[in-house]
Amino acid sequence: MSCSYSHEVEQMCVVTKGPKHGPAPIPEEGKWVKAYQISDISGLTHGIGWCAPQQGTCKLTLNVKDGIIEEALVETIGCSGMTHSAAMAAEVLPGKTILEALNTDLVCDAINVAMRELFLQIVYGRTQTAFSENGLPIGAGLEDLGKGLRSQVGTIFSTKAKGVRYMEMAEGYITSLGLDENGEVIGYQFVKVGKMLEDIRHGKTPDEAYKANCGQYGRYDEAVKKIDPREE
């Protein structure tokens, strides 16, 4: 690459540069690496991004090997259009270098912001696998998901006038809240939707699958009143 110099610089004499130590080493998959180029970067990590009106968010998980994105998990919430953007982004990301991905239009602001945040984590050696020898295999991103490979979602609604309603938590879709004599929540009943649908796909009847995947948490059996959080 040829450079042009200003007249002032051209008139300067040469002063020899001192020792060249290169970049500081960063932790990558159990090794200390001096990163000179994109192919020097590896790691699995995840982070979040948000759109300009902040009406939705994206959790992005990337597994990078030698600078190439080998695996991507895109999870979104809060915006219907964002779910379709996630489908497009997940097709686009694998196979790109992390620099290409940073400069790719991933359709949705929230996914673009998540990519920016992950890029910073990855190139600075702040990944989840920084100190894990050889990192994690391709497919490890799926371990972030719940039973039936469904994203873990918390959906809780409340008002001053009527109190709280648990609708969905890590265990699954909440079907009933258990209240004590003071009207306070002491437990809940749920159905593991992902696992239920998996059982139906594998041959169980919907009724069998539903009953097999119901559970409860807390002191639900001691409740003096049980309510449907969506209708009562």
C-alpha distance (Angstrom), angle and dihedral (degrees) to the residues before:
residue distance angle dihedral
M1 . . .
S2 3.79 . .
C3 3.78 118.6 .
S4 3.77 129.7 -159.2
Y5 3.78 117.9 -137.4
S6 3.75 131.7 -155.3
H7 3.80 118.8 -111.4
E8 3.81 90.2 -108.5
V9 3.80 93.3 55.1
E10 3.80 92.8 45.9
Q11 3.83 89.3 57.5
M12 3.80 93.0 54.0
C13 3.80 122.2 101.1
V14 3.81 120.3 -124.6
V15 3.79 118.9 -96.7
T16 3.80 111.6 -166.5
K17 3.78 115.8 -117.0
G18 3.80 117.1 -122.7
P19 3.83 127.6 -125.8
K20 3.79 116.8 -32.3
H21 3.78 109.4 -138.6
G22 3.80 97.2 173.5
P23 3.80 124.0 -144.7
A24 3.78 123.0 -26.2
P25 3.81 111.0 -97.1
I26 3.80 116.6 -104.6
P27 3.83 127.8 -158.1
E28 3.80 113.3 -103.8
E29 3.80 124.0 171.5
G30 3.78 93.9 -32.2
K31 3.83 96.6 -40.9
W32 3.80 135.8 94.0
V33 3.79 107.5 -123.3
K34 3.79 132.6 -173.0
A35 3.80 102.0 -144.9
Y36 3.80 113.6 -147.4
Q37 3.81 98.1 155.6
I38 3.80 141.0 13.9
S39 3.82 93.0 -94.5
D40 3.82 88.4 63.9
I41 3.82 91.2 67.5
S42 3.82 125.7 93.9
G43 3.80 135.0 156.8
L44 3.79 148.1 107.5
T45 3.77 119.3 -114.1
H46 3.78 143.9 143.4
G47 3.78 137.8 -148.6
I48 3.77 143.5 157.9
G49 3.80 137.9 -104.0
W50 3.80 134.7 -172.3
C51 3.78 136.0 -154.4
A52 3.81 125.2 -114.8
P53 3.85 95.8 -99.9
Q54 3.84 87.7 42.9
Q55 3.78 92.2 -132.4
G56 3.79 93.8 131.5
T57 3.78 143.2 18.5
C58 3.80 139.3 -149.3
K59 3.80 130.7 -147.3
L60 3.80 109.0 -157.3
T61 3.81 125.1 -168.3
L62 3.82 120.3 -169.0
N63 3.80 131.0 -176.7
V64 3.81 108.1 -159.2
K65 3.81 124.2 -169.4
D66 3.83 120.1 -176.7
G67 3.79 91.0 -17.2
I68 3.83 94.9 -52.2
I69 3.81 123.3 112.1
E70 3.80 104.0 -124.7
E71 3.80 98.0 171.1
A72 3.80 136.1 22.2
L73 3.79 131.7 -174.4
V74 3.82 115.2 -171.2
E75 3.80 118.0 -169.2
T76 3.81 121.6 177.4
I77 3.79 137.0 179.9
G78 3.78 138.4 179.9
C79 3.81 102.0 32.9
S80 3.80 127.6 69.2
G81 3.81 93.8 -152.9
M82 3.78 90.4 51.9
T83 3.81 91.9 63.8
H84 3.80 90.2 60.4
S85 3.79 90.7 45.0
A86 3.81 87.6 54.6
A87 3.80 90.1 56.7
M88 3.79 90.9 54.0
A89 3.82 94.2 43.8
A90 3.81 92.6 50.4
E91 3.80 89.9 55.7
V92 3.80 92.9 47.2
L93 3.82 102.3 45.4
P94 3.84 106.6 61.6
G95 3.79 112.3 84.2
K96 3.79 94.9 25.6
T97 3.79 124.1 110.2
I98 3.78 112.9 -115.2
L99 3.81 88.7 -110.8
E100 3.81 91.1 53.8
A101 3.80 89.9 47.8
L102 3.80 92.0 50.0
N103 3.81 88.8 56.3
T104 3.82 96.3 41.8
D105 3.80 122.8 102.5
L106 3.80 101.4 -118.5
V107 3.82 90.0 -170.6
C108 3.81 97.3 -119.3
D109 3.83 128.2 66.4
A110 3.79 91.9 -136.3
I111 3.82 92.8 54.8
N112 3.81 91.2 45.6
V113 3.81 90.9 51.5
A114 3.82 90.9 47.9
M115 3.82 88.9 52.1
R116 3.80 90.1 51.4
E117 3.81 92.2 50.8
L118 3.81 92.5 47.3
F119 3.79 91.9 48.5
L120 3.80 89.5 57.1
Q121 3.81 92.3 48.5
I122 3.79 93.4 47.5
V123 3.81 99.7 46.3
Y124 3.81 92.1 45.7
G125 3.82 92.7 50.9
R126 3.81 94.9 -112.9
T127 3.80 96.1 129.6
Q128 3.79 127.0 134.9
T129 3.81 88.5 -112.5
A130 3.81 98.2 46.2
F131 3.80 92.2 120.8
S132 3.83 99.4 27.2
E133 3.80 111.7 107.8
N134 3.83 109.5 -117.4
G135 3.80 90.0 -4.1
L136 3.80 119.4 -119.2
P137 3.82 129.1 -43.1
I138 3.79 121.9 -104.1
G139 3.80 106.0 -85.0
A140 3.80 95.5 40.3
G141 3.81 90.1 115.4
L142 3.79 89.4 73.3
E143 3.80 88.9 67.4
D144 3.82 88.1 75.1
L145 3.79 89.0 67.1
G146 3.77 127.2 86.2
K147 3.81 130.6 -121.3
G148 3.78 112.2 -44.3
L149 3.82 88.9 22.6
R150 3.80 93.9 -81.9
S151 3.78 123.8 147.2
Q152 3.78 113.8 -103.6
V153 3.80 107.6 -114.2
G154 3.78 133.4 -178.8
T155 3.81 115.5 -156.0
I156 3.80 115.5 175.0
F157 3.81 125.4 162.4
S158 3.79 127.1 -170.1
T159 3.81 142.4 168.8
K160 3.79 132.6 -167.8
A161 3.79 89.7 -124.7
K162 3.82 99.9 48.8
G163 3.79 106.6 17.3
V164 3.79 131.1 -135.0
R165 3.81 132.5 -19.2
Y166 3.82 120.1 -166.3
M167 3.82 107.7 -152.3
E168 3.79 106.8 164.8
M169 3.79 133.6 2.2
A170 3.80 138.2 165.3
E171 3.81 90.7 -75.6
G172 3.79 92.2 55.6
Y173 3.81 146.0 -99.5
I174 3.82 110.2 -8.4
T175 3.80 112.7 -128.6
S176 3.79 100.9 172.4
L177 3.80 140.4 14.5
G178 3.80 121.0 -146.5
L179 3.82 116.2 -142.7
D180 3.81 129.6 -167.0
E181 3.82 127.2 -139.7
N182 3.82 89.5 -78.1
G183 3.80 92.1 53.7
E184 3.81 92.2 -110.5
V185 3.81 121.8 140.6
I186 3.81 111.4 -105.1
G187 3.80 100.1 164.3
Y188 3.75 146.2 -18.6
Q189 3.79 143.7 -140.5
F190 3.79 121.0 -130.1
V191 3.78 144.7 176.0
K192 3.81 122.7 -137.3
V193 3.80 97.4 -129.8
G194 3.80 98.0 -172.6
K195 3.81 93.6 49.0
M196 3.82 91.2 43.9
L197 3.80 92.2 54.2
E198 3.79 89.8 45.9
D199 3.83 90.2 54.9
I200 3.82 91.1 48.7
R201 3.81 90.2 51.7
H202 3.79 88.9 51.8
G203 3.80 94.2 54.2
K204 3.80 109.8 -84.4
T205 3.78 118.3 130.1
P206 3.82 115.1 -109.6
D207 3.81 90.4 -110.5
E208 3.82 92.7 50.4
A209 3.78 91.8 46.2
Y210 3.81 92.6 48.0
K211 3.81 94.0 50.9
A212 3.82 92.6 44.5
N213 3.79 92.0 54.7
C214 3.79 101.6 44.5
G215 3.78 118.2 109.1
Q216 3.77 142.1 157.2
Y217 3.78 139.4 -136.3
G218 3.79 134.8 -153.2
R219 3.83 122.9 -1.3
Y220 3.79 94.3 -28.7
D221 3.82 92.7 141.5
E222 3.82 90.2 58.1
A223 3.81 94.0 54.6
V224 3.80 116.0 125.4
K225 3.80 90.2 -159.8
K226 3.81 131.9 27.4
I227 3.79 122.6 -163.1
D228 3.77 138.5 -174.6
P229 3.84 102.9 -119.0
R230 3.81 92.1 -147.8
E231 3.79 100.4 46.8
E232 3.80 108.1 26.2
